[in-house]
Amino acid sequence: MHITEGYLPPIHAAAWAAASAPFVVHGARAVVRQVRENPESRLLLGAAGAFTFVLSAIKLPSASGSSSHPTGTGLGAVLFRPPVMAFLCTIVLLFQALLLAHGGITTLGANVFSMGVVGPWVGYATWRLLKGANTGVAMFFAAALADLSTYCMTSLQLALAYPDATSGFAGAAAKFLSVFALTQIPLAVVEGLLSVLVFRLLTDIAKPELVRLGVLGRPARPAGQDRDRSEATEVTR
């Protein structure tokens, strides 16, 4: 997922930076609005960013000879919506490029697009599709597919930059997907399970905040309770 410094041709690096920029600007405005309207959510917002930073900084060797990382973006996308994650991922990837030599400055736009745009939107769409049935299952697939889609997007970015000499973009895409996406499946499953555990912990200790953010619905009042309240109002009139 971290395309290394200088690996993309300059025109590709510039194009991905331009494609990512509107999402990052929109995300920065979303963060400012979130903090202004719900200042109490700053701690959870920081935790979502830290979760993404720590997970995506873990570098594990893969069977293909490359390396793989979790992304940690699915959980944040569910909590704060994808635009916020575009901005948070930009900060995360910038610090990782400067401090950990993961990714790079010239490839920042491409890495932001795959991890901060595509991954969160796929994860959030999955959450919206499945949360009505079971929030645990929805959280698992949201995190796992956000992770996996990030690597699929990275594979396509590399295929665009380095098409195969004989089979072109399609051949290169198949090659890069086999190297990155297939080997990422076990990590995506692990990230999904970890995200479910963290989400359940947040549900236990910060449920009012999750309700305020719209992640969880407000518990329905029993019908008898509403009737008793209505009768009490009539008596006091």
N, C-alpha and C positions, 0 to 999 in steps of 0.2 A: 504493500500500500504506500510506503514511503519511496517514491521515485527519487533516486539519489541526485545530488547536485550535478548539473551539467549533462545529465543523461538525455534530456529531451533537446531536439533541435530548437534554436532560438525562436523560430516562428511558431512552433507548437507551444513552447513555454509562454510566449506572449499571448497567444490565442486563449489558452486555458486561464491565464490570469485575467484576461478581459471577460471571459465567461463567468468566472467566480466572483468578480468585483461587485456586481449588483446584489448578489445574494449576501455578501459580507456586509455591505452598506445597509441593506434592509435588516439584516440580523443585528447590527449595532444599534439601530433605532429600536428594534424590538426589545433588546436588553435594557436600554434606557427607559423605555416605556414600562417594562416589567418592574424595574426597580422603583420607578416613580409611583406606580399605581399600587404595588405590593412590596413595600420595603422589607416586610418580614420574610420575603422569599429569598433574600440575598444569601443567606446561609445555605439554603438548598441549591441555589444557583451555583455557588462556589463549589459545593460538593459534586454537582453534576460535571463541572469542568475538571475537577480533580480526578474524578472517576475516569473520565475520558483520557486525561493526561497519563495516569498511571497505567491503565490497561494498554493504551497504544504505544507506550514506551517499552513494554515487554517484548523482547526480541527472541524468537524461538526458531531454531533451525527446522527446516521442513524436509520432507523426503525427496523433494526435487532438487535439493542442493541450494535453494534460496533460503530466505527467512520469512517468517510470518509474525504478525502482530494481531492481537485483538484490537478492536476500535473503541468500544465503550460508548458509542454514539446513540444506540437504540434507546437506552434508558433516559438519557437527556432529552431526546426527541419526544418521548412520551410525556415527560414532565413539563417541558417548556415549549414544545413545538419546534419544527425543523429550522425556522429562521434564526432562532437563538443559537442553535447548534452550529450554524454556519459561522457565526462570529466566534463562538467559543473554540471551535476547531481551528480557526485561523490562529488564534492566540496559542493554542496547544502546539500546533505544527510549527509555528515560528520559534517558540522556545525549544522545541525538540531539535529543530535544524541548527539553532545557535549553540545549544548546550550539549546535545547528545549526538550530533552529527547524523540524525535520522532525517532523511529527506534533504531539502536544500532550499535556498532562497529563489533560485531561478525556477525550480519546479514546485514552488509553494502553491501557485494557482492550480496546477493539475492535482496536487494532493488535497487541496481544500475542496475542489470540485468532487472528487471521488469520496472522500471521507466526511466532508462537512455539508455537502449538498445531496448527492445521490443516496448515500447511506441513511441519513436521518429521514429523508422523505419516504424511502422504501419502508423503513422501520415504522414510521408514524402511520403510513397508509395501512400497513399490516395490523397495527394496534387498533385502528378505527374499524377495520373489517372484522376483527375477532373478539374485541373486548366485550361485546354483548353476551357471548357464550360463556367465557371464562377468562378472568383477568390474568391468571397465572399462565395459561396457555398463550394468550395474546402477547404477554410480555416476553415469553420465551421466543416466539417466532419473530416478534418485532426486533429484538436484539440480535438474534441469529441471522436474520435476513439483512439487517442493516450492515452487519459485519461482512456477510458474503457478497452483497451487492457492491460494497466498496471495492473489493478485490476484482470483481467482474468488470467494474468501470475502469480500474487501473489497467487491467489486461487489454481493454479496448483502446485506452489511451496509448499504450505501448504499441499496439498493432497499427494504429494510425501513424505513429511516428516511424515504425520500422516494418513496413509491409514485406511479406515474403517475396523473394525474387521471382518465383514461379506462380504461386497461388494468390499473391496479393494480400489484401487486408484480411480476407476470410481465412486464409491459411495461417497468417500470423496470429489472428485472434484465437483460432483453435489451439495453436501452440502455447500462447501466453495463458489462456484459460486453463489448460492442462497443467501448467506449471504453478500458477497462483491460485486459481479458484478451487480446483479439486482438492488440493492439499489444505485449503482453508476450511473445509467443511468441519473437521473435528474441532478446530478452534471456535468456529461459529456456534457449535453445539455447546461447548463449555461456556462460552460467553453468554449464551441464552440462559443456561442454568444459573450462572452467577448473578445475572441481572434479575432473575426471578427471586432469588434469595434476598438481594438488596431491596427489591420492590416490596417484598413482604415485610421486611424490617421497617421500611419507611411507612408502610400501611399501619404498622403497630404503633410507631412512635410519632408519626406526623400526619395522621389521617386528616385532621382539620385542614392542614395546609394543602394536601392533595385534593380535597374537596373544593377548596378555594381556587385552586388552579384549574379545576375542571377535569382532572384526571379520573377522579372517582365521583360518582353521582351522590347526591345527598340521600341519606337513608329515608325511606318513606315512613310517614307516621301511620301508626295503626288507625283504622277507620274509627274505632271507638274513641280514641284520643281526640280526634278532630271533633267528634260529636259532643264529647264532654266539654271541650273548650267552647263550642258554639252555645251549648246550654248554659254554661257559666256566664257567657257574655249576655245572654238574654236575661238571666236573673238579675244581673247588676244594672240593667237599664231601668 
